[in-house]
């Protein structure tokens, strides 16, 4: 199971934030600076920027990830654990408390994280070298395979419910009780300062507190009460990761995914087609006909090689408040009257659960109709659910807040050939349609979507006005009688035109035909909207009340020329598809494509560890309430107990344990395989004697840095060599590809300097400003643009990381000039490689493209100074 691009973007944001934390040593300051660099400073008067960090649980880094329903929050969290622990000292136990609000989510999370065949567990095994143990509360209380030794050697994940930590009844608070099964942990306590008042030091809660765990808070919008905050504080967490589609006002959001991103990756069935009918009979008729139509389309697609789909209808019954309202029992009776086979019907309410143990995705499962009220809440997922048919009383606004999200997930996470199978449907019969739509918008917002993600049509808008004069209805019908008629409205199966035994007319049912035509039309318009909409920071933050993003548009007098530019990037020849008769294709060049033959395990291991300069530091946890509670420590402060424990083992085991710690610190170096890294590290350690192994353990951060630098150097050298070969053989070319956006979100702003492409440009330093001021007003310069970084601007993609030059200049002759500046305060270690890459890009891009690297002082070969760049730009 691979990460979707938007999921990887979320993890990149988390990693970037942790870089800020490690640099600032203050997670509040880091959060504020993180967002300031992205969207600009916070202005409390105008609301521009991101609202400052909220220290909800002092002592813990508290972050929030906003991902809509069906966006894969759990898979993101699984991957995020590796990112988080990579920022921790390896002495810190890898302990995770995975909190969920309801029992169904508890079982779902535990099963997914513990089942060796589930993609989530497989990802955990990959990230943590198969040293993973998942516990329920019961396992924890019994101490099952849980002791101080294994805690240091694995990642331990405790899946628990809010209730188990917040329960008021003593019988439900066993995690706070004395527990002899956990008594062995007392000897591992460095002190008893973590022990809660009036609790036993052997209790499960105090053992957890001693581990200073990472907390994953699933559906975190359900944990906003004072009792919930106390629950979090009782865990003594080092890091809290909120997962939600609907963050609360006090959430510290570090990343979001937009509905457009999910739709582009075929995660959701959007838009939602909302169709309002005259009465419940028409709702049932349309639901049955539409289900049959969708199933027939799915069968045909399956015959042609598509995935199996069995569309399901969710019938939402009205709560049984009186004898005449439509309850789930009546609906089932009416469906049986309509000759629907009983095995195709299931009831799921608070008291009846006919879905227990049923695999709705199985091909042999007959269920096509599920009757519920509001029991299908967050956590219940079935991608086959396509149609939500509300059978609330006609005079009521339809309340779909709890279950609309259940029909949004896309089957098999792929776009289906038949457009109708890429949408979801809500069928209603309400005279309060405007209020119903408000409820639908609210339901979409509660699932992380917005009012832009549905399309509506009501046949009562025109027909009702003709059939009865509203004034006549008001005058002739007493209010009491009107209410009684609405309540008494029942389902008349004689008015439902659908029968399973006679479905030849399903294509001619006028209402269903209208629904299909509406759906196809709205689907095409929605897809066009997606194609025309940029997935920007502003788009992803558009529905977050705590953030206001300023977009800056192109200046009108430069817009036409700028939008015509299509900047070349490197493309590499890749094997074609024999099925379509193509011998080769071209793909955007990445370092991954240049490292296909790279075998790290066989590379040289010559690293001079004797000259190392240890980077020793420790976070002073008492300096500020907002400093991280996890520490990075080296040298003599490494736990003696850990050293003694490892040294007491045979040499082979020592190497294995130290190798594991180094590999965890090195982290992901994609596309280099983890096994290749392990082989390389093992070779290095096997060359060290006993004293050197202890030294490595004591200074593992510096060893990690040197090993990682060596690996990166070896990979870069190999990739550069392959790059040159493929350039010479014309298997790498420069092709037009990158177009400038009509608007940008620059974050911190540069001073207003004339001839800028956009209304405002991103911030610049003093040397950059000096260079810019020397060339921006030259007679031949049309405009200048401060190129954005980290995936938002133009990148020269080459044999190393993407290179984002500082400036883009367009001249009257049509010359495009890229300028990279290097002030005296910059680390120029990679300047030679960047300059070579930029020059090669200009050579292959064509005569109208130019690249220059400009130094303040100490220029490298083939680079310029400030005076030289002015002369060259003036000549172009």
VOMI-472563 format. One record per residue (C-alpha): residue in one letter; x, y negated, z. Coordinates in steps of 0.02 Angstrom, whole numbers, plus 50000, padded with zeros to 5 digits. Layout:
<segus>
aXYZ;...
</segus>
This chain:
<segus>
x500005000050000;x500814984049940;x500554966450003;x499504955049895;x500344938549847;x499264928349967;x499654940750108;x501514938950074;x501284920050076;x500514921250250;x501994931450312;x503194919150232;x502334905050328;x502504914850490;x504344918150457;x504624899850416;x503754894250576;x504844905950678;x506374898250595;x505764881450658;x505514888950832;x507264896250836;x507984879750780;x506984868150894;x506864879851046;x505154872251075;x503654880350993;x502544864851007;x503844853850924;x504164867450796;x502304868650753;x502124849850731;x503694848650624;x503184863950523;x501564855350470;x502354838250454;x503544845050322;x502094853450232;x500734840050230;x501434824850317;x501384817450491;x499814818450596;x498854802250610;x497594802850754;x496634787950683;x496364794150506;x496524812750546;x497844815050411;x498984829950438;x498774844450559;x498184841650736;x499624844250862;x499974860850946;x498774866451082;x499654875151225;x498224886951267;x499284899951357;x500844891651430;x502424901851407;x501824910651249;x501994905751068;x500174905251012;x499824905350825;x498314908550715;x498134916050542;x496524911850449;x496024924950321;x494244927250254;x493264943250279;x493954957350170;x495644948550157;x496614962250246;x496954953850414;x497464970250496;x498734974350361;x499444956850375;x499594959050564;x500484975750545;x501794967550434;x501854952150546;x502464962750693;x504104965650603;x504274947050564;x503944942450746;x505114955250822;x506484950250701;x506504933650795;x506694942250965;x508214948051059;x508384966751034;x508424968851225;x506604963651221;x505484978951223;x504404980351068;x502734980851157;x501104975551074;x499384973551151;x498134974751008;x496514967151073;x494814969250990;x493104962751045;x492024978251015;x492074997051034;x491855000450847;x493364989550809;x494334998350948;x494075015450869;x494375008550695;x496015000150743;x496655015050845;x496275027350705;x497095016650572;x498665013350673;x498885031150735;x498395041650583;x500005046750490;x499025046950326;x498335029350344;x499235015450248;x499345004750406;x500265018250503;x501355022250355;x501855003850347;x502245003750533;x503325019250512;x504255010950370;x504524994650465;x505045002750629;x505995018050570;x504605030150622;x504835025150805;x503015020650834;x501805025750971;x500005020150983;x499055021251147;x497265019251201;x496905013051377;x496625030951434;x498345036251369;x499155021451455;x498335025351624;x498915043451615;x500685038251565;x500575049951415;x502255049351327;x502495032251406;x504015028551515;x505425015751529;x506555025651412;x505365027451264;x504825009251280;x506605003851240;x506735015551090;x505095012350998;x503725000150963;x502295003551085;x500564997651031;x499164997351161;x497464996151076;x496234989051202;x494564980051207;x494224963151284;x493054971751405;x494404982751480;x495364967351535;x493894956051577;x492694968151660;x491974962051825;x491544979351891;x492974987651983;x492635004251898;x492994995951731;x494604987551790;x495705002751809;x497154993951724;x497294983351883;x497344998152003;x498825006952082;x499435020451964;x500685033852015;x500845039151833;x501755022851798;x502825022351956;x504415025751856;x504325008051785;x504695000251955;x506555004051939;x506614995151771;x505874978951841;x507204965251849;x506154956951984;x504364957152049;x503984939451992;x502844946051855;x501704955651976;x499964948151987;x499354942752160;x498314955852251;x498824969552131;x499944984652146;x501614984052058;x501275001151980;x499644995551896;x499544996251708;x499284977451696;x500924974151788;x501864986551680;x501204977551527;x501664960751605;x503444966751634;x503594970351447;x503144952351400;x502144959151252;x501624952351085;x499724950951082;x498734953450921;x497034945650950;x495834952550820;x494284942050784;x495024928950899;x493534917250883;x492704928951008;x494014925051141;x493754906651178;x492964907151352;x493904903151512;x493804921651555;x494634925851388;x496044913551419;x496294921351591;x496334938451506;x497754932551394;x498714924551537;x498574940651638;x499534949751500;x501054938151519;x501284937751330;x502794931151238;x501844928751075;x499994928351029;x499424930950850;x497604926150820;x496734934550673;x495104926750617;x494094920550470;x493414906150575;x494714897750686;x494094887350831;x494614869350860;x496024874050979;x496824886550859;x498624883650806;x498454888450624;x500094892050536;x499404899750377;x497794902150282;x497174911750132;x495834904250022;x494294912649950;x495004909349778;x496574919249822;x495514934049876;x494454933249719;x496004932449609;x496644948349691;x494924956749675;x494704958549863;x492924951649868;x491314952049768;x491024933649731;x489994923749698;x488524929349804;x486954928949697;x485494923149805;x483774926149729;x482164920949816;x480534930449781;x478674927849812;x478504941649940;x479284957150019;x478564968649887;x479574959649754;x481124960249864;x480984979149882;x480574981249698;x482094970849646;x483234979549772;x482774996849709;x482864992249525;x484494982749547;x485294996949647;x484815009149510;x485474997549375;x487134995249466;x487305013949497;x486995017949314;x488325005349264;x489515012849393;x489205030449327;x489585025049148;x491165016249205;x491695031549304;x491475042449148;x492655030749057;x494005032749189;x493435020149319;x493375023149506;x491865030949591;x490575018649658;x488865021849735;x488025004849763;x487125003249929;x485684991949983;x485634984750158;x483824981750206;x483764968950345;x482204971550450;x481414958350559;x481664960550745;x480164969550822;x479404954950917;x477604959550882;x476564973550811;x476414966250636;x478214961850594;x479174972950474;x480224984550580;x481514997250523;x480275011450552;x478995003650434;x480305000750301;x480845018850306;x479035024550294;x478755013550142;x480345019550056;x479785037550082;x478085032950008;x479045026549856;x479795044049838;x481535039049895;x482355055149960;x482545054650148;x484385059450141;x484705043250045;x484065032650190;x484985028950353;x484525017950501;x485835007950597;x485174997850743;x485734994550920;x484855010550977;x484885021750823;x486475025750727;x486215037950584;x487885032550511;x488905040150651;x490185051750573;x489595047950396;x490925043850265;x489975031950152;x491395031850025;x491335050749998;x490675056849831;x489545069449916;x488745056450029;x486935053449973;x486605037150069;x486035022849958;x484925013050077;x485375007150253;x484054999050363;x484694987450498;x484284971650594;x485914964050650;x486884979450704;x488114978950560;x489284966150634;x491124962450610;x492154978050593;x490864988050494;x491544989450318;x490854998250167;x491394991249997;x489945000649916;x488694988850001;x488144977349859;x486394971249899;x485724963050056;x483824963150048;x482984953250186;x481244958450238;x480974944750367;x479264936850376;x478944925150231;x478724909850343;x480424912950423;x482104906950363;x483184922050329;x484534924550461;x485974933550377;x487374926650484;x487854943350561;x487864954550408;x488174944750249;x490024948150265;x489674966750252;x489244965650066;x490754955250014;x492144968250008;x492624973849832;x492664992649800;x494414999449767;x495144981749769;x495084979849580;x494104970649448;x492804981949370;x492434982149185;x490594978349213;x490394960449278;x488844964949382;x489934976549487;x491054961849537;x489644952249624;x488604953849782;x486744950349797;x485574943149928;x483714945549896;x482464935550000;x480634930550008;x480514914650109;x479544898450096;x480934891050202;x482204893750063;x483204878050097;x483464883550276;x483854901050216;x485224893950104;x485914884350253;x486004900850348;x486884908950200;x488154894950194;x488424896950381;x488624915750358;x489904912850220;x490834900550329;x490834913250471;x491664925250351;x492974912450300;x492134906950139;x491154891250093;x489614884150009;x490544885049844;x490504904149846;x488654907549814;x487404904049674;x485524902749701;x483894904549609;x482094904749671;x480624909749564;x479484901249690;x480174884149642;x479044883549490;x477734897149512;x477134892549685;x476764874749630;x475584881249496;x474684894849594;x474144884049739;x474034865449773;x475034861949932;x473754848849986;x472344861449962;x473294874250062;x473594861750200;x471784856250207;x470884872750181;x471974884250285;x471984881550473;x473764882050544;x473324896850655;x472634906650509;x474144902350400;x475334908850533;x474294924450556;x474304928150369;x476194926250361;x476464937650509;x475224950450448;x476034951550277;x476484969750250;x477294980050115;x476074986449985;x476935000649892;x475654999849752;x476414983049705;x478174990149696;x478514995749518;x480005006849555;x479905025849567;x481445037149560;x480515049249449;x480055035849324;x481455023449300;x481435021549111;x480735004049133;x482124998049248;x482884987749109;x481234979249071;x480734973749246;x480604954849219;x481244949349389;x482724961349387;x483134956049210;x483134937949269;x484274942549414;x485484950949294;x485494936349173;x485734924049316;x487144934649388;x488074936049224;x487934917349189;x488474912249365;x489874925149366;x490644917949209;x490504900149276;x491284905549441;x492734914249352;x493014898649247;x493044888249406;x494384899749477;x495424898249319;x495304879349327;x495684877649512;x497434877249583;x497694887649741;x498534873449836;x498814869850020;x497374857650009;x496234871349941;x496704883750077;x496464870650214;x494894862850143;x493724871050270;x494814868550425;x494224854350537;x495934852050619;x496864848050458;x496704834450329;x497794835550175;x498154820850064;x498334824949880;x499264813149765;x498834813049581;x499884809449429;x499954791249381;x498814789049232;x500104781149116;x501264796449134;x499944809849143;x499764814248959;x501634816448932;x501894825849095;x500514838449063;x501254842448893;x502884847948972;x503134866748988;x504794869549072;x505754885149020;x506164898849145;x507164914749125;x506274930249060;x506974947849052;x506584961648929;x505684976349011;x505094993048940;x503464992248845;x501915003048854;x501905017648733;x500015018848751;x499835001948666;x501285004648547;x502414991248621;x504264995248633;x504674981048752;x503904966448845;x504574951348936;x504354947849121;x504844933049229;x506614936249291;x506854940349475;x508394946549567;x507444962749593;x507494966149407;x509384963849408;x509674975449556;x508834991049488;x510505000149474;x511254993049634;x511745006349762;x512234997749924;x512685013850011;x514155016349893;x514854998549904;x516434993449997;x516294990650185;x517774978850208;x517214966350340;x518444957350456;x517594958950625;x519184954350720;x519044936050668;x517234934350717;x516644919050813;x515194924450922;x513654913950915;x513174914751098;x511654906151163;x510224908751280;x508574899751285;x508354890951452;x506604896551495;x506474883551631;x506904868751519;x505144866651453;x503454874751462;x503484876251273;x505144885151252;x504994903251192;x505004916651325;x505954928351211;x507844925951214;x509324929151105;x510844933851212;x512584940051172;x514184944151261;x514284948651445;x512454944551472;x511904960051376;x511104971951499;x512414983051576;x511094996451595;x510824996751407;x512684998051372;x512915011951500;x511405021051431;x512075020851253;x513905024151297;x513405039351400;x512795047851242;x513855057751117;x514705047250983;x513455052750850;x512015046650959;x512925030450999;x513095026650814;x511275031050784;x510665019450924;x511795004850878;x511375007150695;x509525006350736;x509764989950830;x510774982150689;x509544987750556;x508104980250656;x509064963750665;x509524964050482;x507704966350439;x506954967350266;x508174963650124;x506994967949982;x507284974149849;x508714983549934;x507954999450007;x507975001850195;x508825018750174;x510225010650075;x510484997950216;x510505012050344;x511805021850245;x512895006350230;x512775001850415;x513135019850467;x514715019750359;x515295003750444;x514995010450620;x515835026950583;x517445017250552;x517405009150725;x518215016650880;x517345017751050;x517925000551109;x517394992650944;x515675000850956;x515424992951129;x516034976351060;x514794977950918;x513384981451041;x513864966351147;x513994954850995;x512694962950885;x511984946450821;x513654941150750;x513964958550680;x512244957750604;x512624940850525;x514264946850451;x513514963150385;x512014954250312;x513144941250230;x514204955150156;x512674964250089;x512004948250012;x513704944449933;x513814961949858;x512044960649791;x512334943349719;x513934948749634;x513074963749557;x511564953349503;x512684939949426;x513634953049330;x512004960449263;x511374942949224;x512894939249116;x512754955849024;x510924953348984;x511214935348930;x512574941248810;x511434954948740;x509964942748729;x508924953248848;x508724937748955;x508044922148871;x507314905448924;x505474903748879;x504244889348910;x503244893849065;x503074881049206;x501814866849198;x501684852549321;x500104851249427;x498964836149408;x499094833249596;x500304837949734;x500394839049924;x502144832549960;x502124832650151;x503264818850214;x503344804650089;x504754795750001;x504784776749993;x503744769549851;x504954768249705;x504354762849534;x504134774849388;x503704789649499;x502664802949412;x501434804549557;x500594791449664;x501784796549804;x503264808349801;x504054819849931;x505344813250053;x507144810050004;x508744807550104;x509904792650093;x511054799749959;x509574805449855;x508844787949870;x510504780449817;x510554791249660;x508734788049620;x508874769249639;x510324769149517;x509354777549376;x507464775749399;x507344758549318;x508464762149168;x507634756649007;x507574774248937;x506794782649092;x504944786549073;x504674793849247;x505514802949390;x504844816549504;x505474823549670;x505354842249640;x504454851949776;x505214867249857;x504714884449925;x503594890149784;x502714873549755;x503894865849627;x504924870749476;x506234884149506;x507684889949399;x507524908649426;x509174917349412;x510334930249489;x510164923049666;x508704915149757;x507634903149659;x508494886449637;x507404870949656;x508334855649586;x507994839349678;x507404828249535;x506594829349364;x506854814549245;x506004812049076;x506764799748952;x506044790848800;x506944802848683;x506044817548762;x507534823548862;x507124832749023;x508494830449152;x508634840749312;x509744833749449;x510364842649605;x511164831149735;x512454836049865;x512804823850006;x514254825650128;x513084833250257;x512644848150148;x513334865750155;x514024867749979;x514454886149993;x513224890749855;x513494875249748;x514624883949622;x513334897549589;x511904885049575;x512884874049455;x513324888949345;x511504894349344;x510874876849304;x512114874749161;x511634891649087;x509784887049102;x510084870749005;x511064880048873;x509704892948841;x508224881048865;x508714870548714;x509484853748668;x508144843448758;x508534850848928;x509974845649041;x510594850249215;x511814840449323;x512464842649499;x512934826249584;x514074824549736;x514354810149852;x516134815949881;x517164831849860;x516334836849698;x516594854449633;x517194857849456;x515984852549320;x514964841549439;x514714822649437;x514744807749553;x513464793649569;x514214782549434;x514404796549309;x512594802349323;x511954784749288;x512994783649129;x512424800649068;x510574797549102;x510704780749015;x511434789248861;x510054802248853;
</segus>
